[in-house]
Amino acid sequence: SLRLNDPLQVKNGGKYIHRSRTGHAEIVQFLGKSAGTEKGIFRFENPDAASTISLSGRVFGSLQLSAIANPTGTVSYSASGTNPVRIRGNLELESGAGLSINFDDTIGIAGDLVISNAVFNLATGNRSAVVALEGNWQQSGGFITETNTQQKTGTILLSGNTRQTINCTGLLVDSIILDIKNMAGVALLQPLRCSYGLRLSKGALITTNAQLMTLAASAWINADTMAFGNFVDGPLKKEGLLNGYFMFPVGRNGH
């Protein structure tokens, strides 16, 4: 058991590994709020099969979730709250380390979202969370989902100031919305299928090397076609037509 009476900060270049069943809420109160802590790593290696972690209102440098300390190789991490979360570096979900959240507010990630054969559940209850990503989305296997029963949705908002990339070989399932809000554009490096909705709030989704963007039969797309630059630059596939009409906001070379 480790008890700290004073605030803990992880400076850039440092790493704290929490491989313990003891509480950690006091430890992460002031973890990454000061200058020089943007890239400090806080890593969970919980030995139990399930663990509730303190995220609501917290500020992290980089946050890593791991399952290597559990003999089964899987740990289900969960968190809930009504206050925003700020991750100033990367959010990394390693193989077997799933994360399920029940948030009313935004989870801001200034770095990358990295998922390696893990499950990211954006809505387990009647709350609807937005994951605002300023870096790149890197996902190998696994899936992003929501399992609530109140028709709420989870949103992945790509809102960086420089061009972002989506390199996802996993799945988007259930009622997950992908929202593009980056005037510099978002480049799709692998084929991607949206099961629920694609919103082009600002900027283009650029399908690099003609990677196919696919929308399920019941999925919708939302874009202001009168706004400059809000379109899919490349191929767009619709698997079916359930509502009687569908808009294909496609373009090329910025038009």
Long-range contacts (C-beta under 8 A, 24 or more apart in sequence): 7-31, 9-34, 9-37, 9-40, 10-37, 10-40, 10-41, 10-42, 10-61, 11-36, 11-37, 11-40, 12-36, 12-37, 12-38, 12-39, 12-40, 12-61, 13-39, 13-40, 14-40, 14-41, 15-40, 15-41, 15-42, 15-43, 16-40, 16-41, 16-42, 16-43, 17-43, 17-45, 18-42, 18-43, 18-44, 18-45, 18-46, 19-45, 19-46, 19-47, 19-69, 20-46, 20-47, 21-46, 21-47, 21-48, 24-53, 24-54, 25-54, 28-54, 28-58, 28-60, 29-58, 31-58, 31-59, 31-60, 31-61, 32-59, 32-60, 32-61, 32-86, 32-88, 33-59, 37-61, 37-88, 38-88, 38-89, 38-110, 39-88, 39-89, 40-89, 41-89, 44-77, 44-97, 45-69, 46-70, 46-75, 46-77, 48-75, 49-74, 49-75, 49-76, 50-75, 50-76, 50-77, 50-78, 51-75, 51-76, 51-77, 51-78, 52-77, 52-78, 52-79, 53-77, 53-78, 53-79, 54-79, 55-79, 55-81, 55-85, 55-101, 55-103, 55-107, 56-80, 56-81, 56-82, 56-83, 56-85, 56-103, 57-81, 57-83, 57-84, 57-85, 58-85, 58-86, 59-85, 59-86, 59-87, 59-88, 60-85, 60-86, 60-87, 60-88, 60-89, 61-87, 61-88, 61-89, 62-87, 62-88, 62-89, 62-90, 62-91, 62-92, 62-111, 63-87, 63-89, 63-90, 63-91, 63-92, 64-90, 64-92, 64-94, 65-92, 65-93, 65-94, 65-97, 65-99, 65-118, 66-94, 66-97, 67-94, 67-95, 67-96, 67-97, 68-94, 70-96, 74-98, 76-100, 78-102, 78-124, 79-103, 80-124, 80-125, 80-127, 81-105, 82-127, 84-108, 86-110, 87-111, 90-114, 90-135, 92-116, 93-118, 93-120, 93-142, 94-118, 95-141, 100-124, 100-147, 101-129, 102-127, 102-129, 102-148, 103-127, 103-129, 104-128, 104-129, 105-129, 105-130, 106-130, 106-131, 106-132, 107-131, 107-132, 108-132, 108-134, 109-133, 109-134, 109-135, 110-134, 110-135, 111-135, 112-136, 112-137, 112-138, 113-137, 113-138, 113-139, 114-138, 114-139, 115-139, 115-140, 115-141, 115-142, 115-144, 115-170, 116-140, 116-141, 116-142, 117-141, 117-142, 117-170, 118-142, 119-143, 119-144, 119-145, 120-144, 120-145, 121-145, 121-146, 121-147, 121-154, 122-146, 122-154, 122-155, 122-156, 122-176, 123-147, 123-148, 123-152, 123-153, 123-154, 123-175, 124-148, 125-150, 126-150, 126-152, 127-152, 128-152, 128-153, 128-154, 128-155, 129-154, 129-155, 130-154, 130-155, 130-157, 131-155, 131-156, 131-157, 132-157, 132-159, 133-157, 133-158, 133-159, 133-160, 133-164, 134-159, 134-160, 134-161, 134-164, 135-160, 135-164, 136-164, 136-165, 136-166, 136-167, 137-164, 137-165, 137-166, 137-167, 137-168, 138-167, 138-168, 139-167, 139-168, 139-169, 139-170, 140-169, 140-170, 141-169, 141-170, 142-170, 142-171, 143-170, 143-171, 143-172, 143-173, 144-170, 144-171, 144-172, 144-173, 144-176, 145-172, 145-173, 145-174, 145-176, 146-174, 146-175, 146-176, 147-174, 151-175, 153-177, 153-196, 153-197, 155-179, 157-181, 158-182, 158-186, 160-184, 163-187, 163-206, 165-189, 166-190, 166-192, 168-192, 172-196, 180-204, 180-205, 183-229, 185-233, 188-213, 188-234, 194-219, 195-219, 196-220, 197-221, 197-222, 198-222, 199-223, 200-224, 200-230, 200-231, 200-232, 200-249, 201-230, 202-227, 202-229, 202-230, 203-229, 203-230, 204-229, 204-230, 204-231, 204-232, 204-233, 204-251, 204-254, 205-231, 205-232, 205-233, 205-234, 206-233, 206-234, 207-232, 207-233, 207-234, 207-235, 208-234, 210-234, 210-235, 212-236, 212-237, 213-237, 214-238, 214-239, 215-239, 216-240, 217-241, 217-242, 218-242, 221-246, 221-247, 221-249, 223-247, 223-249, 225-249, 229-254
